[in-house]
């Protein structure tokens, strides 16, 4: 992977990837909501109590990356909103999945795959 084209939120290493994450605990739902100061902005619906937000973040990342939960762990920032998260997967694989999720997060409401459920739409 060319270092010049590597996103600011991804630190590529041989067989693992380190992600820079800005975590927002206590959100209404979990998901990637874009970038914040060079890091992935990730919201989780778990509170920031007793490591629950960290656990929810790792669970969400493992689910999105289709890997075992044990392959995702917090390296730095256990008690901070800014974190370094290790994923034991090749950087190219992690980047492909997360860049697709970032594109979805940036798409305006109503764009393909980003529409509100019928129960949440307001009648005109």
N, C-alpha and C positions, 0 to 999 in steps of 0.2 A: 504494500500500500504506500503510495507516494505521500510523504509527510506534508508537502505543500498543499495537498488537496484534502487532508484529514480535517474533519470538523473539530472545532474547539472543544466540544463536549466528549470527544473520544480520544483515549490514549491507547494506541495500538501496540501490543506486545506480541511475541511469537504465537503462543497458543491461547492467549487470554486477552481480554479487553478490560480497560478501566474506564468507567463512565463518570463524568462530572454531572451531579444531579443537584438541582435546587428543589427540595421537597416541601410540599404544602400539605401538612396533615389536616384532618378535620374537614375535608372538602365534601360536597354533596355526593360525588362519585369519583372513582379512581380513573386516572387516565393521563396521557401526555397532553399538555396544553401549549407546548411551544418551547421557546428558549428564553432564558433569563440570565443575562450577564455571562454569556458563553457556556452556560450549563443547560441541560435538559430540565424543563419545568415539569415536574411530575406531581400530580395531585393524588392523594389517597384519602379514602373516607374513614380511615382509622385515626384515633386521637394520638397525640404525641405523649403517650403515657406508657411507661414500662416497656419501651421498645416496640409497641404495637404498630406505629407508623413505619418503622424500619422493616418490620416483618411484612406488612402489607405491600410496601414498595418492592421488596425482594420477591414476594409471591407474584405480584403483577408483572414484573420484568420476566420472571421465569415462565409465566404463562404466555406472554407475548412472544418470547424467544423460543418457545417450544423446547425447553430444557428442564432438567430436574432442578428442584428448588435448591438443592445443595450446591449447585454450580454458580449461585449468585450470593454474594455476601458484601457487607459494608466493610470497606478497608479503613476509611477515616470518616469522622464526623458522626459518630454514634448519637451524640446529643445535640448536633447542630443541624440546621436546615440545609446547609451546604455539605455534600457528601461525595466521597469517592467510592464507587461500587465496582467490585470485581466480578466479571462474568467469565467463566471458563469456557469460552467459545471463541472461534477465530474472529478477528476484528471485521472482516468482510461480511460475515453472516450477521453480526450484531448491527453493523452499520446499515445494511440493506433493510432490515426489519424496522429499525428505529427511524430511518429517513422516510419510509413509507408512512409510518404513524405520524411523523411531523407534518407531512403533506396533508394528511387527513385533518390534523388539528388546525392547519392554516386555511383549509377550505371554508368558504362562507357557508352558513346554514342553508340547506336546500340543495347544495351541490351533491352530485352522485355519491351515495354512501354516507352522507352526512346530514340527512334530513331528520327532522323531529318525528317521533312516533305520533300516530294519529291522535292519541289521547292527550298529547302535549301541544298540539297545534291550536291556534286560536281561530275561531270561525270568523269569516269576513262578512 
